[in-house]
C-alpha cells in the first residue's frame, strides 16, 4: 500500500514523517524575532521534507551516480577520447578567436551583446556535439554511458550548479 503524502509547503512528504503538534507547541508564543522564527520554521520543514524524500526514495541516489571507468575501460577508449578532446579544443579555440574578432569590431553595446550571444550559442552547440561524440565512443566500446542531465550535477535544466568536469 503506498504511503499517503501530505503537502508541506511546495513539497509533499510521506505522512509518517510529519511531526505531531502538541498542545504546548500550539500555545507557546512566537519568538519576538519574526525573521528568526520563519527561518526555524522553514529549516525544520525542509529537514522533514528531505527526510521524507530519503525514506520514500532510497534507491534514487545510488542509481543516478556516474559510474567510474575501470582502468581497462579507460585504456580501451583512450585513443578515441584523446582525438575527440583535441578536436573539441580546436573548435573552442576557433570560437574564441571568432568571438575576439567580433568583440574588437563592436562599436556599441548592442553589437557587443550580439557577439557574446553568438559565442554562447556556439559553445552550447560544441558541448552538445562533444557529449554526443563521447557517448558514441562509449557505446562503440561496449561501455555503459554515464548518466547525467543538463548542467551535470543535478542542478536543473541548464543550471550552472557546478564548475567541475562533467561525466563525459
Secondary structure by P-SEA (a helix, b strand, c coil): cccbbbbccccccccccbbbbccccccccccccaaaaaaaaaaaaaaaaaaaaaaacccccccccbbbbcaaaaaaaaaaaaaaaaaaaaaaaaaaaaaaaaaaacccaaaaaaaaaaaaaaaaaaaaaaaaaaaaaaaaaccccccccccccccccccccccccccc
